[in-house]
Amino acid sequence: MIKETQKTIVSSWNEWDPLKHVIVGRADGTMIQAPEIAVQREWPEQGYTGGKYGPYPKEMIDKANEQMDNFASMLEKRGIRVDRPTPIDFSQKVQTPDWEQDSMFGCMPPRDLLLTIGNEMLEATMSYRSRWFEYLCFRPLLEKYFEEDPNFKWEAAPKPRLSEKTYKKGFWEKWNTLSEEEKWEESTKSEWIPTEVEPLFDAADVVRCGKDLFVQKSMVTNQSGIDWLQRHYPDHRVHTVRYKELLPWHMDTTIVPLRPGLVMFNPGRPALEPQREFFEKNNWKILEAPKSVLTKKRPMTFCSIWLNINLLVLDPKTVCVEASETPVIELLDKNGFEVIPVPFYEVSPFGGGLHCGTADVYREGTFEDYFPKQMSGF
Ligand code: ARG
């Protein structure tokens, strides 16, 4: 039985104010999704190659769910209200008038879909066909919040067509012929698979710091999506950011704000925009993220080993970090945080770490300007 200590208030302006209510995902029924244009997935060691798809093994799902359940009860013990999505049958075929997709994906990472800014929760467009209907898993919660909080603004970004025109023709054919060096060279152009025919973004390509939103142009977010966000949030300053990274998607292992004036950057992903100068100019201290204790990805994981910094800040003095990641834990401890070690690596194959696996409903705090010194062109 979930003890509902926190009454429903939807509000969150940043990544660090005191967290009172959060959504934690579920791994049930997650699929290695059927082939689609946006994704290239090859796990020959497990036999997933040449377009093979199917459900994740039950033992993996059970282990991930156990870690998520334990994480949720730890948060509840600290007085944070936790809600969970309602998985649907992800093995089913889905279609719209423009396409058919032989399977869906899952609903582990709520961060990818739900963007909470102030009293509004926005359902992102998403940009994979397998994830087009993922919002359905969160509708029971959103309906409830709408009923219970008279100030909650419920929004959905325009559902994209995701027709063939949405994706650059021959993107993978070209990418697969490039040498490693040519791929890095290509990455500085930030010309990823989405075209600009319609706005596209995943919520996890947005990092929230009060009045300033940093949005990454990526494999799942195009410039049109970033422009849409700026028009949708006229009181915010939306900064387009790009990094030297191969096939980037989602920013929560790239820049990690910890509290006002303190941010962690991923040294493996240098920014192509003057992001460092921007933070320094506003007197933010920058920590370089330490390397993961892992040397290679866990089986059937499509995230990088930089999930070591995919952390959840509970308040400006308290942070949850994957339990085995001693280097990050020590760094945050030295910087004045109480670190709560949370075993979470069984969840990574299902789409990420502690930040991906959660979505804010309510953090205390107000709309603030943490970057009074702006830079022209950024
Ligand atoms: N591209 C990121 C990495 O692998 C993905 C992190 C997953 N984030 C998420 N919100 N699902 O490092």
Boltz pocket constraint, residues with backbone or C-beta under 6 A from the ligand:
constraints:
  - pocket:
      binder: B
      contacts: [[A, 109], [A, 111], [A, 112], [A, 204], [A, 247], [A, 248], [A, 249], [A, 250], [A, 251], [A, 252], [A, 253], [A, 302], [A, 303], [A, 304], [A, 305], [A, 306], [A, 307], [A, 351], [A, 352], [A, 353], [A, 355], [A, 356]]
      max_distance: 6.0
